[in-house]
Amino acid sequence: MKKFGFVTIGLLVALAIAIFASPFASSFPDGLEWVAEQTGFLHLSEGYAAWTKSPVPDYEMPGVGNPAAATALAGLIGTLAVFIVGFGLAKLMKSGKSGGSAA
């Protein structure tokens, strides 16, 4: 039961950070994008998207008028998605363990 409490507290902290801190994130480009712009090859990445339409473009939820609320909602959904995938993979890996030691 201790593991469940630890995971729950960790998820709640991550969700709080995603919801309350994400609206204050910098709108400036990250380091890789900045270097690509400075060295002149940023244009090479245009038009090669993995998806033609992102479900959450630029970390803002479509249809939400307030930009801070849209960013917070995107952070909430993204954090939950990563948690669900990670938790599912951990469960799969735990159930796949064999009882013996590896040689």
C-alpha positions in Angstrom: 0.0 0.0 0.0 3.0 2.3 0.6 3.8 2.2 -3.1 0.3 3.2 -4.1 0.5 6.2 -1.8 3.9 7.2 -3.2 2.7 6.9 -6.8 -0.5 8.9 -6.0 1.4 11.7 -4.2 3.9 11.8 -7.1 1.1 12.0 -9.7 -0.7 14.7 -7.7 2.5 16.8 -7.4 3.2 16.4 -11.2 -0.4 17.4 -12.0 -0.2 20.5 -9.7 3.1 21.5 -11.4 1.6 20.9 -14.9 -1.6 22.9 -14.1 -0.2 25.8 -12.1 3.3 26.3 -13.5 2.7 25.6 -17.2 1.0 29.0 -17.9 4.2 30.7 -16.8 6.5 28.8 -19.2 8.6 30.8 -21.5 7.3 31.4 -25.0 10.8 31.8 -26.3 12.2 28.9 -28.4 14.1 26.1 -26.6 17.9 25.6 -27.0 17.7 23.3 -30.0 15.3 25.5 -31.9 17.4 28.6 -31.1 20.6 26.9 -32.4 18.8 25.7 -35.5 17.5 29.3 -36.2 21.0 30.8 -35.6 22.8 28.4 -37.8 20.2 28.6 -40.6 18.7 25.1 -40.8 15.4 25.7 -38.9 13.6 25.8 -42.2 14.6 22.2 -42.9 12.3 21.0 -40.2 9.2 22.7 -41.6 6.7 20.4 -43.4 8.0 17.1 -41.9 5.5 16.7 -39.1 4.8 13.3 -37.8 1.1 14.2 -37.8 -0.5 16.6 -40.2 -2.6 18.1 -37.4 -1.5 18.1 -33.8 -4.1 17.3 -31.1 -2.6 20.1 -28.9 -0.8 22.6 -31.2 1.8 24.7 -29.3 0.6 23.3 -26.0 -2.7 25.1 -26.2 -6.0 23.3 -26.2 -8.2 24.3 -29.2 -11.5 25.9 -28.3 -10.3 27.3 -25.0 -10.4 31.0 -25.1 -8.1 31.9 -22.2 -4.4 31.1 -23.2 -3.4 30.4 -19.6 -6.3 28.0 -19.1 -5.6 26.3 -22.4 -1.9 25.8 -21.5 -2.8 24.4 -18.1 -5.3 22.0 -19.6 -2.7 20.8 -22.1 -0.3 20.3 -19.3 -2.9 18.3 -17.4 -3.8 16.1 -20.3 -0.1 15.6 -21.2 0.9 14.6 -17.7 -2.0 12.2 -17.4 -1.1 10.6 -20.8 2.5 10.1 -19.8 1.5 8.7 -16.4 -0.9 6.2 -18.0 1.6 5.0 -20.5 4.4 4.8 -18.0 2.2 3.0 -15.4 0.9 0.5 -18.0 4.5 -0.2 -19.2 5.6 -0.7 -15.6 2.7 -3.2 -15.0 3.6 -5.1 -18.2 7.2 -5.3 -17.2 6.4 -6.4 -13.7 4.0 -9.1 -14.9 6.7 -10.3 -17.4 9.3 -11.0 -14.7 10.4 -14.6 -14.3 10.9 -16.0 -10.8 14.5 -17.1 -11.4 17.7 -15.2 -11.7 19.3 -14.4 -15.0 22.5 -16.3 -15.9 
